[in-house]
C-alpha cells in the first residue's frame, strides 16, 4: 500500500479528532488578543483537515508539510471544497520563499515529531522569521504525562471488517520520547485478502519551561500556556499543552 493510500486511511483513523476545537480555540484567542489579519500558515498540515476548516472560516491559508502524498490529499480536498489553498512541500525548520503571515500554527502535536532540541529551536526561529510583527504563533504538544503515562508501554487496537491495527508504544532513547510501532491490516476488496503494512513513529516532548525558554530566545513574547482546550493552566495530568506567543515589534 502506498503512502498516498495511507494518507486517505489516516483521515479515516482520525475522523474523531477534535479539529473543530482547534479552529474554535484559535478564533477565540485571536479575538482575545485583538489580532488583526487572517493570513494563516498551517505548518505540518498533513492531509489538510485544518487548512480546509480555517479556509472555510474566512482565513487565507497556506499549508506546508514534508510529505508530498499528504499534500496531494490536501490539495484534492481543497479543490473539492472550492477553496484556494496554497500547499508547499517543505521542512518547517527551514522555511523559505514565503511572505510574512499574520498567524502561524503547528497543530495536532506535530511539533512532537521533531527529533532534537536543534530541530525545535530552528523551527521557532523559522516561524519567527515568517511572522509579521505583532503576529500570533500557536502550537500544541503532548505533555510529559501523556508521553510517560498514556503512551509508553501501552498497546492500542482497532478491529473493523475492512481495517484493523495493532499499535504498541515503547520508551524512546531520548528523555520524554516514545516510539509507536503500528501494524495495519487493510482489506483488499478485489481479492478478499488483507494487506499488511507497518509504520514507526517517533515523538518527543519537553517541559513547559523549556518550550517557554526557546520561544523567548527566538524573540517571542509568550502570551499564555493552557491545557486540553480549556482556559486553565496545565495540571499534573493534563495531556495536551497549548502555547500562544507573539512576535514582539522591533523598533
ROTI-585516 format. One record per residue (C-alpha): residue in one letter; x, y, z. Coordinates in steps of 0.2 Angstrom, whole numbers, padded with zeros to 4 digits, always signed. Each point is the difference from the previous one (the first is absolute). Last residue first. Example, Ala and Ser with C-alpha at 12.3 -4.5 7.8 and 13.67 -1.06 7.14 Angstrom:
# ROTI-585516
S+0068-0005+0036 A-0006-0017+0003 
END
This chain:
# ROTI-585516
X+0058+0247+0084 X-0003-0018-0001 X-0017-0006+0003 X-0001-0016+0012 X-0005-0015-0010 X-0014-0008+0010 X-0002-0016+0010 X-0014-0012+0003 X+0004-0017+0007 X-0012-0015+0003 X+0004-0016+0010 X-0009-0016-0003 X-0001-0014+0013 X-0003+0009+0017 X+0003-0012+0014 X+0010+0011+0011 X-0009+0016-0005 X+0003+0012-0014 X-0008+0017+0003 X-0018+0003-0004 X-0010+0007-0015 X-0004-0017-0006 X+0005-0008-0017 X+0009-0014+0009 X+0013+0011+0009 X+0006+0019+0001 X+0015+0010-0003 X-0002+0019-0003 X+0008+0015-0009 X+0018-0005-0002 X+0010+0014-0008 X+0010-0006-0014 X+0018+0004-0004 X+0007-0017-0004 X+0008-0001+0017 X-0017+0004+0008 X-0008-0015-0010 X+0014-0011+0005 X-0002+0004+0019 X-0019-0003-0001 X+0002-0017-0008 X+0012-0004+0014 X-0011+0006+0013 X-0014-0011-0006 X+0010-0015+0001 X+0005-0009-0016 X-0008-0012-0012 X+0006-0014-0012 X-0009-0010-0013 X+0006-0014-0011 X-0011-0009-0012 X+0003-0017-0008 X-0012-0007-0013 X-0004-0017-0006 X-0011-0007-0015 X-0011-0015-0001 X-0012-0003-0015 X-0015-0010+0005 X-0008-0012-0013 X-0017+0000-0008 X+0009+0002-0017 X-0009+0014-0007 X-0006+0008+0016 X+0018+0001+0007 X-0003+0001+0018 X+0013+0010+0010 X+0010-0007+0015 X+0011+0014+0008 X+0015-0003+0011 X+0005+0015+0011 X+0016+0002+0010 X+0000+0016+0010 X+0016+0006+0007 X+0000+0011+0015 X+0010+0015+0007 X+0001+0009+0017 X+0019-0002+0001 X+0008-0007-0016 X+0001-0019-0004 X-0018-0002-0002 X-0012-0009+0012 X-0011-0012-0009 X-0018+0001-0008 X-0009-0014-0008 X-0014+0002-0013 X-0009-0014-0008 X-0011+0004-0014 X-0016-0005-0009 X-0009+0005-0015 X-0014-0007-0012 X-0010-0010+0013 X+0006+0011+0015 X+0011-0005+0014 X+0010+0015+0008 X+0014-0003+0012 X+0010+0010+0013 X+0015-0006+0010 X+0009+0009+0014 X+0018+0000+0006 X+0002+0018-0002 X-0016+0009-0007 X-0011+0006+0014 X+0012+0002+0015 X+0017+0005-0007 X-0005+0010-0016 X-0017+0006+0007 X+0008+0006+0016 X+0014+0009-0009 X-0013+0009-0009 X-0004-0002-0018 X+0002+0016-0010 X-0010+0015-0006 X+0005+0015-0011 X-0006+0017-0004 X+0010+0015-0006 X-0008+0017-0001 X+0006+0015-0010 X+0005+0017+0009 X+0014+0002-0013 X-0004-0012-0014 X+0005-0018+0001 X+0012-0008-0012 X+0016+0003+0009 X-0008-0005+0017 X-0006-0016-0008 X+0017-0005-0006 X+0008+0005+0017 X-0013-0011+0009 X+0004-0014-0013 X+0019+0001+0002 X-0002-0001+0019 X-0012-0016-0002 X+0012-0008-0012 X+0015+0004+0011 X-0008-0008+0016 X-0001-0016-0010 X-0013-0012-0008 X-0014+0011-0007 X-0015-0011+0000 X-0007+0009+0016 X-0002+0016-0010 X-0015-0009-0009 X-0010+0000+0017 X-0016+0003-0011 X+0004+0018-0004 X+0015+0010-0005 X-0007+0017-0004 X+0005+0016-0007 X-0010+0016+0000 X+0002+0017-0009 X+0012-0007-0012 X+0016+0006-0008 X+0003-0004-0018 X+0007-0017-0005 X+0015-0006-0010 X+0008-0009+0014 X-0004-0011+0015 X+0014-0010+0008 X-0006-0008+0016 X-0018-0002-0007 X+0008-0011-0014 X-0008+0003-0016 X-0013-0007-0013 X-0011+0015-0003 X-0019+0002-0001 X-0010+0015-0005 X-0018+0000+0004 X-0014+0006-0012 X-0016-0008+0005 X-0014-0008-0010 X-0002-0014+0013 X+0006-0013-0013 X+0015+0010-0004 X+0005+0002+0018 X-0003-0018+0003 X+0011-0005-0015 X+0014+0011+0006 X+0000-0008+0017 X+0001-0017-0007 X+0014+0005-0011 X+0008+0008+0015 X+0000-0016+0009 X+0008-0008-0014 X+0014+0013-0002 X+0004-0002+0019 X+0011+0013+0008 X-0015+0012+0003 X-0005+0018-0003 X-0017+0008-0001 X-0004+0018-0005 X-0017+0006+0005 X-0010+0017-0002 X-0012-0001+0014 X-0019+0001-0003 X-0006-0013+0011 X-0001-0012-0015 X+0019+0002-0002 X+0003-0004+0019 X-0010-0017-0003 X+0009-0004-0016 X+0017+0003+0008 X-0005-0010+0015 X-0004-0016-0009 X+0015+0003-0012 X+0006-0017-0002 X+0016+0004+0010 X+0001+0018+0004 X+0017-0001+0008 X-0001+0019+0001 X-0016+0009-0003 X+0004+0018-0005 X-0014+0013+0002 X-0003+0016-0008 X-0015+0006+0010 X+0005+0018+0005 X-0002+0008+0017 X+0003-0007+0017 X-0011+0007+0014 X+0008-0011+0013 X-0017-0008+0006 X-0007+0000-0018 X+0015-0010-0006 X-0001-0011+0015 X-0019-0004-0004 X+0004-0003-0018 X+0015-0012+0004 X-0010-0010+0012 X-0015-0002-0011 X+0011-0006-0014 X+0009-0012+0011 X-0017-0006+0007 X-0006-0003-0017 X+0014-0012-0003 X-0005-0011+0015 X+0007-0016-0007 X-0015-0013-0003 X+0004-0002-0019 X+0018-0004+0004 X+0001-0018-0005 X-0010+0004-0016 X+0011+0015-0004 X+0015-0011+0002 X-0007-0013-0012 X+0000+0014-0013 X+0018+0004+0004 X+0004-0019+0000 X-0006-0001-0018 X+0013+0014-0004 X+0013-0010+0010 X-0002-0014-0012 X-0007-0017+0005 
END
